[in-house]
Amino acid sequence: MTAATDADTFLAGFFGEGNDLSPATLADSAPELATWLDERLVRLRQDPGSVHILPRRIAGSTRWYGLAHSGRQLKELSQVLEAFTVPAYAKVDRHAMVNGQDPVDAAVIQFTGGHALVLEVLPGQQQQVRRALELFAMLDLARPRRELVFSRPLGRLLREFEMAVLANAEDASEELLREIEQTGQLSAQNVLFLRIRRLAGLLQFDAILALPELATVLAIRRPARVSASLLEAVYVTEIAGYEADGDAEGALRHFEDVVLQKYPALFKSRHGLQTPEAIKSFMLHALALRPGDAESRARMLASPDLSPADLQFLERLAGLAETPAAPEAIPEDAVSAVLAEDYDAALQIAARQPASLQRAELLIRCAFEIDSMAAIRVAADAFNNLDSAQQEALISSRLFATLWAHIREALPGAAGTLAIEAPTSWTEWFQQAAEGRAVPNAVQIAERAVVEWSAEDFSAQDSRTVAGFINRNLGPQAIRLVKDALPHFLQFIERSAEPARHRELLDDIAVLLMSEEDLSVADVQVVANLAGLLLEIGLSAERYRQLVEDFCALWEQVDSPAYLDAAIDMLDVLLTQACPNPGVRETLFRKLLASFQRWHRRIRPDQWVLLADLASELGASEAVQAVRPLEDEPGTASVALARDALAGKTVAIYTLTNAAAARAAEFLTRNFDNVVIEVSNDHVASDRLRSLARAADIFVIATRSAKHAATTFIEAQRPPGRPILYAAGKGSASLLRVLFSYISP
């Protein structure tokens, strides 16, 4: 069905039963309105995906419908209409709409997915509202070849993009990336950096390495997060298989013969990265090019964020070094390392030398190339240790003036001697934000911190300290800054091997997220994921009640088809984990059931099936059956799943949440014919996990309930052409949804 056909179907329903206004007869009674309406209908048919306004007359009065197709469009349309009609003439209502049983409302729901509003005209103000809308239309139409475009602040778009990546929201993150690109506020290079980070967040490493711009990205300076993504992509596709087999010699040989030849520019510097893939990659690099550098190997082996499996493989690699340790380096070795573009080695050598102008120049050059906060601080200290004449001589050089400007931007401070004010830890970051002392590039530092700061060094006491800062009576600017940084902080926390030590902080973050006025779909999905983690860690009965009640209040705010997946996930995790308060859990189910009834024409088949399955555990199957539409109900999508969609297939599921895996396996066995379901929760590589990874037709991984090493192991073992599906949440609904999307795209 074409977009024009969709528009015609909608217009037939909108101007059909329940609407006394007919475009065909309007010319006689209201020619000006007829002309305006004809223009609007032409534009709607030409571009049904834009925002539009249409009138409905019933029982002698007229109400106006604002039509949008996303939460962002709806909010922006609401603001524009309020500006044009003013509250003295009409009330813009985004939440009162629409009764799914009313034929006109049903047509609106079907067309917009619930992203619509009603303009309720106050008594006696119909003419004023019509003139205001005519002015709105005239100004809109006066823009040739351009639809009304609503521009949002770039910072807000970037924050939503980060949340969408965190939520594994593939479509939403791509849509936001397009919107960011269309603002024209980021260069093509920075948009490309975001694209790489998005693909890494979705674990689409083959897509990263297939980018046509990859060679350019490798050749230029890039943010640490981008380098971390590239290193992970290369490691997973090229080296992880050797690690899975315990073949250190094969890994080193392949690195020397293949990886270093294909991606030499990727290994100029580790950029201060703390991720296991970066550390293991640079251990191989050190063995290949500096086999006598025992000091570098020792530093990497001491990295705090390594799992036992990571450390075991690193020790095997380090054991391959047979060259005697190199003699202590001299200043000339730092110069040689810079010329060889080995900036990490040059930084380490130069940092140990006495203060001098040459040392400062070397460290500034290295800091510019490495571009980590740690390296930048070393360079800034070296500059501060120079006398004023030496400082002036350094920055009078055109080359070093440019490099120094980059360091000053990263570490804001007063003129002259650099006052290093940028935070060095998350506790400092949140303290500065809470006290209104945040540096101008605070969000950029938070972005760096995801991969540059150690997750294991962030202790339980640090977590409690940060929770205290969040719970202060923060001003609006501080709250906005904290919320903008939350996606980065949560990605940092995901690297922690012991999330239980951060329970209090995660609980406070969940509350903070639910207090957001304009929640995106990704925000709600992240809240559901956080709730699952908190319930898994364990909550008191009272906190359990508060958490679920807060989510119920949130649902009343966002209730629409776009958010249903997150709400299903929330109900799912409540059923998966221990329940100290069944009554409050059933309250959420009733609210969700009412939403299904309200939006029944917009519910996907898999959503009906998942709700029915969850309802059976609550003893409420009949309640779902009572509101579930029949197969042949007009205007309703099919509500059945094809039982043969997985016939002859073996589906493997990897998750550490056993109850979710058991429910998903039982559901698949019950609803699909001739399918074999295998479940694994092995914490480490095992022969059975290897066999499953190689043999299963489809492999589903709950990434938020999986050991990182096991995920990498599975990825390394999968044959070409056999898919891995990554579930966004911890529950069975998330596992099943990603599988449904694969078999019924």
C-alpha positions in Angstrom: 0.0 0.0 0.0 1.4 3.4 -1.0 1.6 6.5 1.3 -1.0 8.2 -0.9 -3.3 5.2 -0.5 -2.8 5.3 3.3 -3.7 9.0 3.3 -6.8 8.4 1.2 -7.9 5.5 3.5 -7.4 7.8 6.5 -9.3 10.7 4.9 -12.2 8.4 4.0 -12.5 7.4 7.7 -11.9 10.9 9.1 -14.6 12.5 6.9 -16.9 9.5 7.2 -19.3 8.5 9.9 -19.0 10.7 12.9 -17.9 13.8 11.0 -20.7 16.1 9.8 -18.1 18.1 7.8 -17.8 17.0 4.1 -15.1 18.4 1.8 -17.4 17.8 -1.1 -20.2 20.0 0.3 -18.2 22.5 2.2 -17.7 24.9 -0.7 -21.3 26.0 -0.6 -21.5 26.7 3.2 -17.9 28.0 3.9 -15.9 28.7 0.8 -12.9 30.2 2.6 -12.7 27.1 4.9 -13.2 24.9 1.8 -10.2 26.5 0.0 -8.0 26.2 3.1 -9.1 22.6 3.7 -8.5 21.6 0.0 -4.9 22.9 0.3 -4.4 20.9 3.5 -5.7 17.7 2.0 -3.4 18.1 -1.0 -0.5 18.6 1.3 -1.5 15.6 3.4 -1.6 13.4 0.4 1.7 14.7 -0.8 3.5 14.2 2.5 1.4 12.2 5.0 4.4 11.9 7.3 4.4 15.6 8.2 2.2 17.3 10.8 -1.3 18.3 9.7 -4.4 19.9 11.2 -8.0 18.9 10.2 -11.4 19.9 11.5 -14.3 17.8 12.6 -17.9 19.0 13.1 -20.2 17.1 15.3 -23.5 18.2 16.8 -23.1 21.7 15.5 -19.6 22.4 17.0 -16.1 22.1 15.5 -13.0 20.6 17.1 -9.6 20.4 15.4 -7.3 17.4 15.3 -3.5 17.9 15.2 -1.9 14.9 13.4 1.7 13.8 14.0 3.7 10.6 13.7 6.1 10.7 16.6 6.3 12.0 20.1 8.7 14.7 19.1 6.4 15.9 16.2 3.5 15.9 18.6 5.2 18.0 21.3 6.4 20.5 18.7 3.0 20.8 17.0 1.4 21.3 20.4 3.8 24.2 21.2 3.1 25.9 17.8 -0.6 25.6 18.1 -0.5 27.0 21.6 1.5 30.0 20.3 -1.0 30.6 17.4 -4.3 30.1 19.2 -3.4 31.2 22.8 -5.1 29.8 25.8 -7.8 32.5 25.7 -9.2 31.0 22.5 -8.6 27.2 22.8 -7.1 24.5 24.8 -4.5 22.2 23.3 -4.9 18.7 24.8 -2.3 16.0 24.1 -3.7 13.5 26.4 -7.5 13.7 26.4 -8.0 12.4 22.9 -9.3 9.8 21.5 -11.7 7.1 22.0 -10.8 4.0 20.0 -14.5 3.1 19.7 -15.3 6.4 17.9 -15.0 6.0 14.1 -13.2 9.3 13.6 -10.9 8.9 16.6 -10.2 5.3 15.4 -9.1 6.6 12.0 -6.8 9.1 13.7 -5.3 6.4 15.9 -4.7 4.2 12.9 -3.1 7.0 10.9 -0.9 8.5 13.7 -0.2 5.7 16.0 -1.8 7.8 18.8 0.5 10.8 18.2 -2.4 13.2 17.9 -4.0 16.0 19.9 -7.3 17.7 20.1 -7.8 21.5 19.9 -10.8 22.2 22.1 -12.2 25.6 21.1 -13.6 27.7 24.0 -17.2 28.9 23.7 -17.7 31.8 21.3 -14.1 31.6 20.0 -14.6 29.6 16.9 -13.9 32.5 14.5 -10.8 33.6 16.3 -9.4 30.1 16.3 -10.2 29.7 12.6 -8.4 32.9 11.8 -5.4 31.8 13.9 -5.2 28.5 12.0 -5.6 30.2 8.7 -2.6 32.4 9.6 -0.7 29.3 10.6 -1.5 27.7 7.3 -0.6 30.8 5.3 2.8 31.1 6.9 3.4 27.4 6.5 2.4 27.5 2.8 4.6 30.6 2.2 7.7 28.4 2.6 8.2 27.1 -1.0 9.5 23.5 -1.3 9.8 23.2 2.4 7.6 21.8 5.0 7.3 23.2 8.5 10.4 21.9 10.3 10.7 22.0 14.0 14.3 22.2 15.2 15.2 21.0 18.7 18.4 21.8 20.6 21.3 19.7 19.5 22.2 18.7 23.1 18.7 17.3 23.5 18.9 15.3 20.3 22.3 13.9 21.3 21.0 12.9 24.7 18.0 11.1 23.1 20.4 9.4 20.7 22.6 8.1 23.5 19.5 6.8 25.4 18.3 5.0 22.2 21.7 3.4 21.8 21.7 2.4 25.5 18.2 0.9 25.0 19.3 -1.1 21.9 16.6 0.8 20.0 17.8 0.2 16.4 15.1 2.1 14.6 14.9 5.0 17.1 18.6 5.5 17.1 18.8 5.6 13.3 15.9 8.1 13.2 17.6 10.3 15.7 20.9 10.1 13.8 19.1 11.3 10.7 17.5 14.2 12.6 20.9 15.2 14.1 22.4 15.1 10.6 19.6 17.3 9.2 20.2 20.0 11.8 23.4 20.8 10.0 25.1 21.5 13.3 27.5 18.6 13.2 30.1 18.0 10.5 29.8 14.9 8.3 32.8 13.6 10.2 31.1 13.9 13.6 27.9 12.3 12.3 30.0 9.4 11.0 31.6 9.0 14.5 28.0 8.8 16.0 27.1 6.2 13.4 30.1 4.0 14.4 29.2 4.3 18.0 25.6 3.4 17.2 26.6 0.3 15.3 28.9 -0.7 18.2 26.1 -0.3 20.7 24.0 -2.6 18.6 27.0 -5.0 18.3 26.9 -4.8 14.5 30.7 -5.0 14.2 30.7 -6.4 10.6 28.8 -3.3 9.6 31.4 -1.0 11.2 34.2 -2.7 9.3 32.2 -2.6 6.0 31.8 1.2 6.2 33.1 2.8 3.0 34.6 5.7 5.1 36.5 3.3 7.4 39.9 4.1 5.9 39.3 7.8 6.4 38.2 7.3 10.0 41.4 5.2 10.7 43.6 7.9 9.2 42.3 10.9 11.3 42.1 11.8 14.9 39.0 10.5 16.5 37.3 10.5 19.9 38.2 7.8 22.4 34.7 6.3 22.2 35.1 5.8 18.5 38.5 4.2 18.9 37.0 1.9 21.5 34.3 0.9 19.1 36.7 0.3 16.3 39.0 -1.8 18.5 36.1 -3.9 19.7 34.9 -4.5 16.1 38.4 -5.6 15.0 39.0 -7.8 18.0 35.6 -9.6 17.9 35.9 -10.3 14.1 39.6 -11.0 13.9 41.0 -12.2 17.3 38.1 -13.4 19.5 38.1 -16.8 17.8 41.7 -17.5 18.8 40.9 -16.4 22.4 37.9 -18.8 22.5 40.3 -21.6 21.5 43.0 -20.5 24.0 45.4 -20.1 21.0 47.6 -17.2 22.1 50.3 -18.0 19.5 47.7 -18.1 16.7 46.3 -14.8 17.9 49.7 -13.1 17.8 50.4 -14.6 14.4 47.1 -13.4 12.9 47.6 -10.0 14.5 51.0 -9.6 12.8 50.1 -11.1 9.5 46.5 -9.7 9.0 45.3 -7.2 11.6 48.4 -5.0 11.7 48.5 -5.0 7.9 44.8 -4.0 7.5 44.5 -1.5 10.4 47.9 0.0 11.2 46.6 3.4 12.0 44.3 2.0 14.7 47.3 1.2 16.9 49.0 4.5 17.1 47.7 4.9 20.7 45.5 3.1 23.2 43.9 6.5 24.0 43.8 5.6 27.7 41.1 3.1 27.0 40.2 0.7 29.8 38.0 -1.7 27.8 39.2 -5.3 27.7 39.2 -5.4 23.9 41.5 -2.4 23.8 43.9 -3.8 26.4 44.1 -7.2 24.7 44.6 -5.6 21.3 47.5 -3.5 22.5 49.0 -6.4 24.3 49.3 -8.0 20.9 50.6 -4.8 19.4 53.3 -4.5 22.1 54.3 -8.2 21.5 54.5 -7.6 17.8 56.5 -4.3 17.8 58.1 -4.0 21.2 58.6 -7.5 22.5 61.2 -6.2 25.0 58.8 -3.7 26.6 58.1 -5.6 29.8 56.9 -2.4 31.5 54.0 -1.9 29.1 52.9 -5.6 29.4 52.9 -5.3 33.2 50.8 -2.2 33.1 48.2 -3.9 30.9 48.1 -7.0 33.1 47.4 -4.7 36.1 44.4 -3.1 34.4 41.5 -3.2 37.0 38.6 -3.8 34.6 39.7 -7.3 33.3 37.6 -10.3 34.0 39.3 -13.5 35.0 38.9 -14.8 31.5 40.4 -11.6 30.0 43.3 -11.8 32.5 44.0 -15.5 31.7 44.3 -14.8 28.0 46.5 -11.8 28.6 48.8 -13.8 30.7 49.1 -16.4 27.9 49.9 -13.6 25.5 52.5 -12.1 27.8 54.1 -15.5 28.2 55.0 -15.4 24.5 57.5 -12.7 25.1 61.0 -14.2 24.8 63.0 -11.0 24.2 64.9 -9.7 27.2 63.6 -6.6 28.8 64.8 -3.5 27.1 67.3 -1.2 28.9 66.0 1.9 30.6 64.8 4.5 28.0 66.6 7.8 27.5 65.1 11.1 26.2 66.1 10.3 22.6 64.0 7.2 22.7 60.9 9.4 23.2 61.8 11.3 20.1 62.2 8.0 18.2 58.9 6.8 19.4 57.1 9.9 18.2 58.7 9.6 14.8 57.5 5.9 14.7 54.0 7.2 15.8 54.2 5.1 18.9 52.7 7.8 21.1 51.9 5.7 24.2 55.6 4.7 24.5 56.7 8.2 23.8 54.5 9.6 26.6 55.7 7.0 29.1 59.3 7.8 28.4 59.0 11.6 28.3 56.9 11.7 31.5 59.9 10.2 33.4 62.4 12.9 32.2 63.3 16.1 34.0 61.3 19.2 33.2 62.4 20.9 30.0 61.0 22.7 27.0 61.7 19.7 24.8 59.9 17.4 27.3 56.8 19.6 27.4 56.8 19.7 23.6 56.9 16.0 23.3 54.2 15.5 25.9 51.9 18.0 24.2 52.5 16.3 20.9 51.7 12.9 22.5 48.6 14.2 24.4 47.2 15.7 21.2 47.5 12.4 19.3 46.5 10.1 22.2 43.6 12.5 23.2 42.9 10.9 26.6 42.2 13.0 29.7 45.1 11.3 31.5 47.5 12.2 28.7 46.2 15.7 28.5 46.7 16.2 32.2 50.3 15.0 32.0 51.0 17.5 29.2 49.3 20.3 31.1 51.5 19.6 34.2 54.5 19.7 32.0 53.5 23.1 30.7 52.8 24.4 34.2 56.3 23.3 35.3 57.9 25.6 32.7 58.9 29.2 33.5 57.0 32.0 31.8 59.7 32.5 29.1 59.6 28.8 28.1 55.8 28.8 28.1 55.8 31.9 25.8 58.4 30.2 23.5 56.3 27.1 23.2 53.0 28.7 22.4 54.6 31.2 19.9 55.2 28.2 17.7 52.4 27.8 15.1 52.4 24.0 15.5 52.4 23.9 19.3 50.0 26.8 19.6 47.5 24.7 17.7 48.2 21.6 19.9 48.1 23.7 23.1 44.7 25.2 22.1 43.3 21.7 22.0 44.6 21.0 25.5 43.2 24.2 26.9 39.8 23.4 25.5 39.9 20.0 27.2 41.0 21.4 30.5 39.4 24.9 31.0 41.4 27.3 33.2 42.6 30.8 33.6 45.1 32.4 31.3 48.8 31.7 31.8 49.5 28.8 34.0 46.7 26.2 33.3 44.3 25.7 36.2 43.3 22.1 35.7 39.6 22.1 36.7 38.3 19.2 34.7 37.1 16.2 36.9 39.2 13.1 37.2 36.5 10.8 38.5 32.7 10.5 38.5 32.5 11.7 42.1 34.3 14.9 41.1 32.1 15.2 38.0 28.8 14.9 39.9 30.1 17.2 42.7 31.0 19.9 40.2 27.6 19.5 38.6 25.7 19.7 41.9 27.7 22.7 43.1 27.3 24.6 39.8 31.0 24.4 39.0 30.8 22.1 36.0 33.3 22.9 33.3 31.9 23.9 29.9 32.7 20.5 28.3 31.3 18.5 31.2 29.1 16.3 28.9 32.1 15.6 26.6 34.1 14.5 29.6 31.3 12.2 30.7 31.4 10.7 27.2 35.1 10.1 27.4 34.7 8.6 30.9 32.7 5.7 29.6 35.9 4.1 28.3 38.7 6.0 29.9 37.8 5.7 33.6 37.9 2.3 35.4 34.6 0.8 36.3 36.1 -1.3 39.0 37.8 1.7 40.6 34.3 3.2 41.0 33.6 1.8 44.5 30.5 1.3 46.5 31.5 4.4 48.5 31.9 6.4 45.3 28.4 5.2 44.3 26.9 6.4 47.6 28.6 9.7 47.3 27.2 10.3 43.8 23.8 9.3 45.0 24.1 12.0 47.6 24.9 14.6 44.9 21.9 13.5 42.8 19.5 13.8 45.8 20.5 17.4 46.5 18.0 20.2 45.8 19.6 20.8 42.4 18.8 23.8 40.3 17.3 23.5 36.8 20.7 23.8 35.0 22.4 21.2 37.2 19.4 18.8 36.7 19.6 19.2 32.9 23.4 18.6 32.9 23.0 15.5 35.0 20.2 14.1 32.8 22.3 14.8 29.7 25.2 12.8 31.1 23.1 9.9 32.4 23.3 7.8 29.2 27.1 8.0 29.4 27.1 7.2 33.1 24.8 4.2 32.7 26.9 2.8 29.9 29.9 3.2 32.3 28.0 1.3 35.0 27.2 -1.5 32.6 30.9 -2.3 32.5 30.9 -3.0 36.3 31.3 -6.7 37.3 29.3 -6.1 40.5 26.3 -3.9 39.8 24.8 -4.8 43.1 27.2 -2.4 44.9 25.5 0.4 43.0 21.9 -0.4 44.0 21.1 2.8 45.8 22.5 4.9 43.0 20.7 3.0 40.3 17.4 3.3 42.2 17.9 7.1 42.4 18.7 7.2 38.7 15.5 5.3 37.9 13.5 7.9 40.0 15.3 10.7 38.2 14.5 9.3 34.8 10.8 8.9 35.6 10.7 12.5 36.7 11.5 13.6 33.1 8.7 15.7 31.6 9.1 14.5 28.0 10.1 10.9 28.0 11.3 9.2 24.8 10.5 5.6 24.0 14.2 4.8 24.8 13.9 6.5 28.2 11.0 4.3 29.2 12.9 1.2 27.9 15.9 2.2 30.0 13.6 2.6 33.1 12.2 -0.9 32.5 15.8 -2.3 32.1 16.9 -0.5 35.3 13.8 -1.9 37.2 14.7 -5.4 36.1 18.3 -4.9 37.4 17.0 -3.5 40.7 14.5 -6.3 41.2 17.3 -8.8 40.4 19.5 -7.2 43.0 16.7 -7.1 45.5 14.4 -4.4 46.9 12.4 -4.1 50.1 8.6 -4.6 49.9 8.0 -0.9 50.4 10.6 0.2 47.7 9.1 -2.5 45.4 5.7 -0.9 45.8 7.0 2.6 45.2 8.9 1.6 42.1 5.9 0.0 40.5 3.6 2.8 41.5 6.1 5.3 40.0 6.1 3.3 36.7 2.3 3.2 36.7 2.3 7.0 37.0 4.8 7.2 34.2 2.6 5.0 32.1 -0.3 7.4 32.5 1.9 10.1 31.1 3.2 8.2 28.0 0.3 5.8 27.3 0.5 5.1 23.6 1.3 2.3 21.2 4.9 3.4 20.7 5.7 2.7 24.4 4.0 -0.6 24.8 7.1 -2.8 24.3 8.7 -1.1 27.3 5.6 -1.5 29.4 5.4 -5.2 28.5 9.0 -5.6 29.5 8.3 -4.0 32.8 5.4 -6.4 33.6 7.6 -9.3 32.4 10.4 -8.5 34.9 7.8 -8.1 37.7 6.7 -11.6 36.9 10.2 -12.9 36.6 11.5 -11.6 40.0 10.2 -12.2 43.5 7.1 -10.3 44.2 6.5 -8.9 47.8 3.4 -7.0 46.7 1.2 -8.8 44.1 -1.5 -6.2 44.3 0.6 -3.4 42.9 1.9 -5.7 40.2 -1.7 -6.4 39.1 -2.4 -2.7 39.0 0.2 -2.3 36.3 -1.4 -5.2 34.4 -4.8 -3.6 34.5 -3.4 -0.3 33.2 -1.6 -2.2 30.5 -4.7 -4.1 29.6 -6.7 -0.9 29.3 -4.1 0.5 26.9 -4.3 -2.7 24.8 -8.1 -2.2 24.6 -7.7 1.5 23.8 -5.1 1.0 21.1 -6.3 -2.5 19.9 -6.1 -1.5 16.2 -2.4 -0.6 16.6 -1.3 -3.7 18.5 1.2 -6.0 16.8 0.4 -9.8 16.8 3.5 -10.5 19.0 2.3 -8.0 21.6 -1.1 -9.7 21.9 0.6 -13.0 22.3 3.1 -11.8 24.9 0.3 -10.1 26.9 -1.8 -13.2 26.9 1.2 -15.3 28.0 2.0 -12.9 30.9 -1.7 -12.7 31.8 -1.9 -16.5 32.2 0.6 -16.3 35.1 -1.7 -13.8 36.8 -4.7 -15.9 36.2 -6.2 -13.2 33.9 -6.2 -15.0 30.5 -10.0 -14.4 30.1 -9.5 -10.6 30.6 -7.1 -10.5 27.7 -9.3 -12.7 25.5 -12.2 -10.3 26.2 -10.5 -7.3 24.6 -8.4 -9.1 22.0 -9.9 -8.5 18.5 -11.0 -11.2 16.2 -8.9 -12.3 13.2 -11.4 -10.8 10.7 -12.2 -7.5 12.5 -12.0 -4.7 10.0 -9.0 -2.4 10.3 -7.1 -4.8 12.6 -3.8 -6.4 11.9 -3.5 -10.2 12.1 -3.3 -11.3 15.8 -1.9 -14.7 15.2 1.7 -16.0 14.8 2.6 -18.5 12.1 3.2 -21.8 13.9 5.5 -23.1 11.2 7.8 -20.0 11.2 10.5 -21.9 13.1 9.9 -25.4 11.8 13.0 -27.4 11.7 15.1 -24.8 13.4 17.2 -24.9 16.5 17.0 -21.7 18.6 19.6 -21.2 21.3 19.1 -18.7 24.1 21.9 -17.3 26.3 20.9 -15.4 29.5 21.9 -15.5 33.2 18.3 -14.9 34.1 17.1 -18.5 34.3 13.4 -17.7 34.9 13.2 -15.5 31.8 15.0 -18.2 29.7 12.6 -20.9 31.0 9.5 -18.9 30.2 10.8 -18.0 26.7 11.6 -21.6 26.0 8.3 -22.9 27.2 6.5 -20.2 25.1 8.3 -21.1 21.9 7.7 -24.8 22.4 4.0 -24.2 23.0 3.4 -21.7 20.1 5.7 -23.0 17.3 5.8 -26.5 15.7 8.9 -28.6 15.2 11.3 -26.2 16.9 14.2 -27.2 19.2 15.0 -24.8 22.0 18.4 -24.9 23.8 19.2 -22.7 26.8 22.7 -21.8 28.2 23.7 -19.8 31.2 27.4 -20.8 31.3 29.5 -18.0 32.9 32.6 -19.1 30.9 33.4 -20.7 27.6 32.4 -24.3 27.6 32.3 -27.2 25.1 28.5 -27.1 25.2 28.3 -23.3 24.6 30.8 -23.7 21.7 28.7 -26.5 20.2 25.5 -24.4 20.5 27.1 -21.3 19.0 28.3 -23.3 16.0 25.2 -25.4 15.4 22.1 -23.3 16.3 20.2 -21.8 13.4 19.4 -18.7 15.5 21.1 -17.5 18.6 19.4 -15.1 21.0 21.5 -13.3 23.6 20.1 -11.2 26.5 23.1 -8.7 26.5 22.0 -7.1 29.8 21.9 -10.5 31.4 25.1 -12.0 29.9 28.8 -12.2 30.8 30.7 -10.0 28.3 33.2 -12.8 27.8 30.5 -15.3 27.0 28.9 -12.9 24.4 32.3 -12.4 22.7 32.9 -16.2 22.8 29.5 -16.8 21.1 30.2 -14.1 18.5 33.6 -15.7 17.7 32.1 -19.2 17.2 29.1 -18.3 15.0 29.5 -19.4 11.3 28.9 -16.9 8.6 25.2 -16.4 7.7 23.9 -17.7 11.1 22.4 -14.8 13.0 22.9 -13.6 16.5 19.9 -11.6 17.9 20.5 -9.2 20.8 17.6 -8.7 23.2 17.4 -5.2 24.8 16.2 -6.3 28.2 16.4 -9.1 30.8 13.0 -10.7 30.6 11.4 -13.3 28.4 9.4 -10.6 26.5 12.6 -9.0 25.3 14.0 -12.4 24.2 10.9 -13.3 22.3 10.4 -9.8 20.7 13.7 -9.8 19.0 13.0 -13.3 17.7 9.6 -12.3 16.4 11.2 -9.3 14.6 13.6 -11.6 12.9 11.0 -14.2 11.7 8.4 -11.6 10.8 10.2 -8.5 9.7 
